[in-house]
Amino acid sequence: MEAKAKVLYVRISPRKVKIVLDLIRNKPIADAVAILKHTPKAASEYVYKLIRSAAANAEHNFQMDPAKLYVSECYVCPGPTLKRMMPRAQGRGDRILKRTSHITVVVKEKEDK
């Protein structure tokens, strides 16, 4: 049994989000939340809210024990890229790529051994 949460079209580069996701993969929810609270990255706020949402989904929809939850999967996919132009010298223009991300977090319950 697993619970999932997604956020789509986040205005941050997937490369920056991946750094934060690598910190919390396979960690218990409490540890992941503590790590994100003290990580000075822009993506950590989005991932923090997403983990809280996935944990709430697990508890509310699937009656899982919140103390046993851990981050089983977390990944980011690139969303659509917004293309903008920046004026340069002599009538030229440079393209600016404003990247977006689709972030997914999956939580599962730890098995008792």
Contacts in CASP RR format, 6 or more apart in sequence:
PFRMAT RR
TARGET T0000
AUTHOR 0000-0000-0000
METHOD contacts of the structure
MODEL  1
MEAKAKVLYVRISPRKVKIVLDLIRNKPIADAVAILKHTPKAASEYVYKL
IRSAAANAEHNFQMDPAKLYVSECYVCPGPTLKRMMPRAQGRGDRILKRT
SHITVVVKEKEDK
1 62 0 8 1.000
1 64 0 8 1.000
1 108 0 8 1.000
1 109 0 8 1.000
2 58 0 8 1.000
2 72 0 8 1.000
2 106 0 8 1.000
2 107 0 8 1.000
2 108 0 8 1.000
3 54 0 8 1.000
3 55 0 8 1.000
3 57 0 8 1.000
3 58 0 8 1.000
3 61 0 8 1.000
3 62 0 8 1.000
3 64 0 8 1.000
3 106 0 8 1.000
3 107 0 8 1.000
3 108 0 8 1.000
4 54 0 8 1.000
4 57 0 8 1.000
4 104 0 8 1.000
4 105 0 8 1.000
4 106 0 8 1.000
4 107 0 8 1.000
5 50 0 8 1.000
5 51 0 8 1.000
5 53 0 8 1.000
5 54 0 8 1.000
5 57 0 8 1.000
5 104 0 8 1.000
5 105 0 8 1.000
6 50 0 8 1.000
6 102 0 8 1.000
6 103 0 8 1.000
6 104 0 8 1.000
6 105 0 8 1.000
7 46 0 8 1.000
7 49 0 8 1.000
7 50 0 8 1.000
7 102 0 8 1.000
7 103 0 8 1.000
8 79 0 8 1.000
8 102 0 8 1.000
9 79 0 8 1.000
9 80 0 8 1.000
9 100 0 8 1.000
9 101 0 8 1.000
9 102 0 8 1.000
10 17 0 8 1.000
10 46 0 8 1.000
10 100 0 8 1.000
10 101 0 8 1.000
10 102 0 8 1.000
10 103 0 8 1.000
11 98 0 8 1.000
11 100 0 8 1.000
12 42 0 8 1.000
12 43 0 8 1.000
12 46 0 8 1.000
12 99 0 8 1.000
12 100 0 8 1.000
12 101 0 8 1.000
13 99 0 8 1.000
13 101 0 8 1.000
14 76 0 8 1.000
14 77 0 8 1.000
14 78 0 8 1.000
14 79 0 8 1.000
14 99 0 8 1.000
14 101 0 8 1.000
16 41 0 8 1.000
16 42 0 8 1.000
16 43 0 8 1.000
17 43 0 8 1.000
17 46 0 8 1.000
17 47 0 8 1.000
17 76 0 8 1.000
17 101 0 8 1.000
17 103 0 8 1.000
18 76 0 8 1.000
19 41 0 8 1.000
19 43 0 8 1.000
20 36 0 8 1.000
20 39 0 8 1.000
20 41 0 8 1.000
20 43 0 8 1.000
20 44 0 8 1.000
20 47 0 8 1.000
21 47 0 8 1.000
21 74 0 8 1.000
21 75 0 8 1.000
21 76 0 8 1.000
21 103 0 8 1.000
23 35 0 8 1.000
23 36 0 8 1.000
23 39 0 8 1.000
24 31 0 8 1.000
24 32 0 8 1.000
24 35 0 8 1.000
24 36 0 8 1.000
24 47 0 8 1.000
24 51 0 8 1.000
24 71 0 8 1.000
24 74 0 8 1.000
25 71 0 8 1.000
25 73 0 8 1.000
25 74 0 8 1.000
26 70 0 8 1.000
26 71 0 8 1.000
26 72 0 8 1.000
27 35 0 8 1.000
27 70 0 8 1.000
27 71 0 8 1.000
28 69 0 8 1.000
28 70 0 8 1.000
28 71 0 8 1.000
28 110 0 8 1.000
29 51 0 8 1.000
29 55 0 8 1.000
29 66 0 8 1.000
29 69 0 8 1.000
29 70 0 8 1.000
29 71 0 8 1.000
29 107 0 8 1.000
32 51 0 8 1.000
32 71 0 8 1.000
33 48 0 8 1.000
33 51 0 8 1.000
33 52 0 8 1.000
36 44 0 8 1.000
36 47 0 8 1.000
36 48 0 8 1.000
36 51 0 8 1.000
37 44 0 8 1.000
37 48 0 8 1.000
46 103 0 8 1.000
47 74 0 8 1.000
47 103 0 8 1.000
47 105 0 8 1.000
50 103 0 8 1.000
50 105 0 8 1.000
51 71 0 8 1.000
51 105 0 8 1.000
51 107 0 8 1.000
53 105 0 8 1.000
54 105 0 8 1.000
54 106 0 8 1.000
54 107 0 8 1.000
55 66 0 8 1.000
55 69 0 8 1.000
55 107 0 8 1.000
58 64 0 8 1.000
58 66 0 8 1.000
58 69 0 8 1.000
58 107 0 8 1.000
58 109 0 8 1.000
59 66 0 8 1.000
64 107 0 8 1.000
64 109 0 8 1.000
65 109 0 8 1.000
68 109 0 8 1.000
68 110 0 8 1.000
69 107 0 8 1.000
69 108 0 8 1.000
69 109 0 8 1.000
69 110 0 8 1.000
70 107 0 8 1.000
70 108 0 8 1.000
70 109 0 8 1.000
70 110 0 8 1.000
71 105 0 8 1.000
71 106 0 8 1.000
71 107 0 8 1.000
72 106 0 8 1.000
72 107 0 8 1.000
72 108 0 8 1.000
73 104 0 8 1.000
73 105 0 8 1.000
73 106 0 8 1.000
74 103 0 8 1.000
74 104 0 8 1.000
74 105 0 8 1.000
74 106 0 8 1.000
75 103 0 8 1.000
75 104 0 8 1.000
76 101 0 8 1.000
76 102 0 8 1.000
76 103 0 8 1.000
76 104 0 8 1.000
77 101 0 8 1.000
77 102 0 8 1.000
77 104 0 8 1.000
78 99 0 8 1.000
78 100 0 8 1.000
78 101 0 8 1.000
78 102 0 8 1.000
79 99 0 8 1.000
79 100 0 8 1.000
79 101 0 8 1.000
79 102 0 8 1.000
80 100 0 8 1.000
81 97 0 8 1.000
81 98 0 8 1.000
81 99 0 8 1.000
81 100 0 8 1.000
82 97 0 8 1.000
82 98 0 8 1.000
82 99 0 8 1.000
82 100 0 8 1.000
83 95 0 8 1.000
83 96 0 8 1.000
83 97 0 8 1.000
83 98 0 8 1.000
84 95 0 8 1.000
84 96 0 8 1.000
84 97 0 8 1.000
84 98 0 8 1.000
85 93 0 8 1.000
85 94 0 8 1.000
85 95 0 8 1.000
85 96 0 8 1.000
86 93 0 8 1.000
86 94 0 8 1.000
86 95 0 8 1.000
86 96 0 8 1.000
87 93 0 8 1.000
88 94 0 8 1.000
END
